Amino acid sequence: MKQLYLTFKESMKEGKHVQALVGVALFTAFDVILSTYASIRLIPNVLTISFASVAVAASGFFFGPWLNGIAGIITDNVSYMLYPNGPWFPGWMINAMFTGLFYGLVFYKQPKITLKRCILARLGIVLVVNLLLNPLWMSLTMGNTFIYYLSIRIVKNIIAFPLDVAVLYYVLKACERIRNRQGMHKFTAK
């Protein structure tokens, strides 16, 4: 628990740096673009395949949970203003904020990206956001039951999980190389 607090505290310091704010803004724009133009809508308003979360994970890797959680709120609202899809609902903003916070907590200032960490991070997002919150928000806003939306999402997430983890792992390994080349996030021996 202390480590989570320290990670969050360190992340809050990133907000004082212009480079971090610009970087988060770029990843936020990348997230909006990927979720809009690089997603496949299998069932309109119900089931979409998108790799936009890799932009969120990369932002969390570089800038931590604090800025990434705020970026999630901004991303959701900007996406809705640019491409409204039904009435605005705060639940989607909670999903985006949680995703940003969670990826930031899992990846921020980690000396090495591992496949195990990517699996655990993706599993956390799948369980909390994709299989709990999304079906709940959809049942509240679209009228079908929670079980209906959950059953659709279970199948999609089982099929997409290995691909999502692989993409997440390779993108974050590239981010790790960039960070190490740039000398960001100096690590001290414990």
Solvent accessible surface area in square Angstrom, and as a share of the most:
residue,aa,sasa,rsa
1,M,189,0.84
2,K,151,0.64
3,Q,110,0.49
4,L,88,0.44
5,Y,134,0.51
6,L,70,0.35
7,T,18,0.10
8,F,59,0.25
9,K,92,0.39
10,E,64,0.29
11,S,0,0.00
12,M,89,0.40
13,K,95,0.40
14,E,26,0.11
15,G,24,0.23
16,K,166,0.70
17,H,99,0.44
18,V,107,0.61
19,Q,140,0.62
20,A,4,0.03
21,L,87,0.43
22,V,79,0.45
23,G,11,0.10
24,V,13,0.08
25,A,59,0.46
26,L,119,0.59
27,F,47,0.20
28,T,17,0.10
29,A,48,0.37
30,F,97,0.41
31,D,15,0.08
32,V,11,0.07
33,I,92,0.46
34,L,29,0.14
35,S,38,0.24
36,T,33,0.19
37,Y,151,0.57
38,A,52,0.40
39,S,23,0.15
40,I,108,0.55
41,R,129,0.47
42,L,92,0.46
43,I,71,0.36
44,P,97,0.61
45,N,80,0.41
46,V,21,0.12
47,L,16,0.08
48,T,39,0.23
49,I,48,0.24
50,S,39,0.25
51,F,62,0.26
52,A,9,0.07
53,S,30,0.19
54,V,15,0.09
55,A,2,0.01
56,V,23,0.13
57,A,0,0.00
58,A,3,0.02
59,S,3,0.02
60,G,0,0.00
61,F,0,0.00
62,F,15,0.06
63,F,18,0.07
64,G,0,0.00
65,P,0,0.00
66,W,87,0.31
67,L,12,0.06
68,N,3,0.01
69,G,3,0.03
70,I,65,0.33
71,A,8,0.06
72,G,6,0.06
73,I,56,0.28
74,I,86,0.44
75,T,13,0.08
76,D,25,0.13
77,N,40,0.21
78,V,49,0.28
79,S,26,0.17
80,Y,66,0.25
81,M,139,0.62
82,L,103,0.51
83,Y,93,0.35
84,P,87,0.55
85,N,87,0.45
86,G,48,0.46
87,P,110,0.69
88,W,112,0.39
89,F,43,0.18
90,P,58,0.37
91,G,1,0.01
92,W,72,0.25
93,M,43,0.19
94,I,74,0.38
95,N,11,0.06
96,A,26,0.20
97,M,64,0.29
98,F,56,0.23
99,T,16,0.09
100,G,0,0.00
101,L,45,0.23
102,F,48,0.20
103,Y,0,0.00
104,G,0,0.00
105,L,51,0.25
106,V,23,0.13
107,F,0,0.00
108,Y,5,0.02
109,K,65,0.27
110,Q,40,0.18
111,P,83,0.52
112,K,125,0.53
113,I,1,0.01
114,T,56,0.33
115,L,91,0.45
116,K,144,0.61
117,R,77,0.28
118,C,0,0.00
119,I,66,0.34
120,L,99,0.49
121,A,0,0.00
122,R,18,0.06
123,L,71,0.35
124,G,14,0.14
125,I,5,0.02
126,V,9,0.05
127,L,95,0.47
128,V,51,0.29
129,V,10,0.06
130,N,13,0.07
131,L,34,0.17
132,L,94,0.47
133,L,27,0.13
134,N,20,0.10
135,P,0,0.00
136,L,64,0.32
137,W,32,0.11
138,M,5,0.02
139,S,25,0.16
140,L,113,0.56
141,T,53,0.31
142,M,85,0.38
143,G,68,0.65
144,N,71,0.37
145,T,89,0.52
146,F,62,0.26
147,I,117,0.59
148,Y,90,0.34
149,Y,3,0.01
150,L,35,0.17
151,S,56,0.36
152,I,31,0.16
153,R,22,0.08
154,I,68,0.34
155,V,90,0.51
156,K,26,0.11
157,N,6,0.03
158,I,122,0.62
159,I,129,0.66
160,A,11,0.09
161,F,45,0.19
162,P,88,0.55
163,L,101,0.50
164,D,17,0.09
165,V,9,0.05
166,A,37,0.29
167,V,41,0.24
168,L,3,0.01
169,Y,48,0.18
170,Y,148,0.56
171,V,50,0.29
172,L,0,0.00
173,K,33,0.14
174,A,36,0.28
175,C,10,0.06
176,E,14,0.06
177,R,137,0.50
178,I,75,0.38
179,R,0,0.00
180,N,89,0.46
181,R,178,0.65
182,Q,124,0.55
183,G,29,0.28
184,M,68,0.30
185,H,25,0.11
186,K,163,0.69
187,F,88,0.37
188,T,118,0.69
189,A,107,0.83
190,K,227,0.96
